[in-house]
Amino acid sequence: MSHVADKPAKLDYIAAAAVPTAALAAWQALFDTAGLSAGQQVFINGAAGGVGSFAVQFAKWKGAVVVGTASAEHADFVRDLGADQVVDYHAGRVEDAAQDMDVVLDAVGGDTLDHLWALLKPGGILVTLIAPIPDDAPTLHGVRAVRIITRPDGTELAQIAALIDAGVVHPVVTKVLPLADARRAHELSETHHTAGKIVLRIAPDPEEARRAA
Ligand SMILES: NC(=O)c1ccc[n+]([C@@H]2O[C@H](COP(=O)([O-])OP(=O)(O)OC[C@H]3O[C@@H](n4cnc5c(N)ncnc54)[C@H](OP(=O)(O)O)[C@@H]3O)[C@@H](O)[C@H]2O)c1
């Protein structure tokens, strides 16, 4: 199976670089693992992040009702991506803000995982991208739970590229840094509060190259 697909025609290389890992993680969690379908309710923990921003758009495209967590600073951003409800996780317990979810996608992990089980309806599914699932938690809560590791998949990437070219979803690039600032990119990422994706530019900026010539 091919691991690659053509770049979406609509995107430049910077925006295209923001797609594969984050979009495939969201796609494989929501569709391959959870089997999300139209009319279902999905809760996205970490909706403003690189993975979450794709997950909100994919779930909405599928016809699901989408609830996502974000800080107040990113609430409008997540709403604009298509979320029906945004839960400010600083404002109270997330389990008091949403219930009866068919699917929970966890892109945050840590202590937040403990609060996600109660959001699910019986038989619902939690998919986490982060840490191993505690052995007893799914049985205790009467739900299913899977941790996934994203795999390369050219066929899925081509489907995602088609959705981008159709204007259904878009990558969100919040910062572009030169490769020499890779350390700065990691520091920003490790704040765990950037929205969308940070992209490192490897080739010289064509604009700057033109000006320098
Ligand atoms: N298993 C895999 O194959 C796989 C694949 C891709 C990614 N991952 C992992 O998945 C995680 C998410 O990746 P990412 O690229 O989406 O990360 P990211 O872009 O760094 O996520 C940052 C976002 O997380 C949100 N956030 C931080 N703390 C939160 C909390 N307590 N509750 C809700 N949201 C919170 C922030 O929202 P606010 O700023 O609004 O607080 C921020 O927008 C990372 O740990 C990454 O390593 C795993």
Ligand as a Chemical Component Dictionary entry (heavy atoms), coordinates in Angstrom:
data_LIG
# 
_chem_comp.id                   LIG 
_chem_comp.type                 NON-POLYMER 
_chem_comp.pdbx_formal_charge   0 
_chem_comp.three_letter_code    LIG 
# 
loop_
_chem_comp_atom.comp_id 
_chem_comp_atom.atom_id 
_chem_comp_atom.alt_atom_id 
_chem_comp_atom.type_symbol 
_chem_comp_atom.charge 
_chem_comp_atom.model_Cartn_x 
_chem_comp_atom.model_Cartn_y 
_chem_comp_atom.model_Cartn_z 
_chem_comp_atom.pdbx_ordinal 
LIG N1  N1  N 0  -1.121 8.121  18.693 1  
LIG C1  C1  C 0  -0.755 8.763  17.583 2  
LIG O1  O1  O 0  -0.441 8.157  16.570 3  
LIG C2  C2  C 0  -0.744 10.250 17.577 4  
LIG C3  C3  C 0  -0.840 10.959 16.366 5  
LIG C4  C4  C 0  -0.874 12.353 16.399 6  
LIG C5  C5  C 0  -0.800 13.014 17.619 7  
LIG N2  N2  N 1  -0.669 12.272 18.768 8  
LIG C6  C6  C 0  -0.630 12.939 20.066 9  
LIG O2  O2  O 0  -1.895 13.532 20.240 10 
LIG C7  C7  C 0  -1.753 14.686 21.055 11 
LIG C8  C8  C 0  -2.431 15.828 20.381 12 
LIG O3  O3  O 0  -1.682 16.212 19.256 13 
LIG P1  P1  P 0  -1.903 17.640 18.671 14 
LIG O4  O4  O 0  -0.932 17.801 17.563 15 
LIG O5  O5  O -1 -3.356 17.853 18.412 16 
LIG O6  O6  O 0  -1.426 18.502 19.929 17 
LIG P2  P2  P 0  -1.408 20.033 20.080 18 
LIG O7  O7  O 0  -1.751 20.699 18.787 19 
LIG O8  O8  O 0  -0.138 20.400 20.738 20 
LIG O9  O9  O 0  -2.580 20.291 21.117 21 
LIG C9  C9  C 0  -2.639 21.548 21.664 22 
LIG C10 C10 C 0  -4.086 21.781 22.032 23 
LIG O10 O10 O 0  -4.437 20.999 23.164 24 
LIG C11 C11 C 0  -5.398 21.721 23.892 25 
LIG N3  N3  N 0  -5.380 21.372 25.306 26 
LIG C12 C12 C 0  -4.322 21.435 26.145 27 
LIG N4  N4  N 0  -4.695 20.994 27.376 28 
LIG C13 C13 C 0  -6.014 20.662 27.274 29 
LIG C14 C14 C 0  -6.960 20.145 28.179 30 
LIG N5  N5  N 0  -6.646 19.886 29.441 31 
LIG N6  N6  N 0  -8.198 19.907 27.735 32 
LIG C15 C15 C 0  -8.536 20.155 26.443 33 
LIG N7  N7  N 0  -7.690 20.660 25.524 34 
LIG C16 C16 C 0  -6.451 20.901 25.947 35 
LIG C17 C17 C 0  -5.022 23.176 23.712 36 
LIG O11 O11 O 0  -6.228 23.916 23.730 37 
LIG P3  P3  P 0  -6.267 25.301 24.529 38 
LIG O12 O12 O 0  -5.038 26.078 24.101 39 
LIG O13 O13 O 0  -7.544 25.920 24.084 40 
LIG O14 O14 O 0  -6.184 24.957 25.968 41 
LIG C18 C18 C 0  -4.295 23.226 22.378 42 
LIG O15 O15 O 0  -5.065 23.805 21.359 43 
LIG C19 C19 C 0  -0.243 14.882 21.291 44 
LIG O16 O16 O 0  0.079  14.344 22.549 45 
LIG C20 C20 C 0  0.379  14.069 20.182 46 
LIG O17 O17 O 0  1.675  13.608 20.533 47 
LIG C21 C21 C 0  -0.647 10.934 18.773 48 
# 
loop_
_chem_comp_bond.comp_id 
_chem_comp_bond.atom_id_1 
_chem_comp_bond.atom_id_2 
_chem_comp_bond.value_order 
_chem_comp_bond.pdbx_ordinal 
LIG N1  C1  SING 1  
LIG C1  O1  DOUB 2  
LIG C1  C2  SING 3  
LIG C2  C3  SING 4  
LIG C2  C21 DOUB 5  
LIG C3  C4  DOUB 6  
LIG C4  C5  SING 7  
LIG C5  N2  DOUB 8  
LIG N2  C6  SING 9  
LIG N2  C21 SING 10 
LIG C6  O2  SING 11 
LIG C6  C20 SING 12 
LIG O2  C7  SING 13 
LIG C7  C8  SING 14 
LIG C7  C19 SING 15 
LIG C8  O3  SING 16 
LIG O3  P1  SING 17 
LIG P1  O4  DOUB 18 
LIG P1  O5  SING 19 
LIG P1  O6  SING 20 
LIG O6  P2  SING 21 
LIG P2  O7  DOUB 22 
LIG P2  O8  SING 23 
LIG P2  O9  SING 24 
LIG O9  C9  SING 25 
LIG C9  C10 SING 26 
LIG C10 O10 SING 27 
LIG C10 C18 SING 28 
LIG O10 C11 SING 29 
LIG C11 N3  SING 30 
LIG C11 C17 SING 31 
LIG N3  C12 SING 32 
LIG N3  C16 SING 33 
LIG C12 N4  DOUB 34 
LIG N4  C13 SING 35 
LIG C13 C14 SING 36 
LIG C13 C16 DOUB 37 
LIG C14 N5  SING 38 
LIG C14 N6  DOUB 39 
LIG N6  C15 SING 40 
LIG C15 N7  DOUB 41 
LIG N7  C16 SING 42 
LIG C17 O11 SING 43 
LIG C17 C18 SING 44 
LIG O11 P3  SING 45 
LIG P3  O12 DOUB 46 
LIG P3  O13 SING 47 
LIG P3  O14 SING 48 
LIG C18 O15 SING 49 
LIG C19 O16 SING 50 
LIG C19 C20 SING 51 
LIG C20 O17 SING 52 
# 
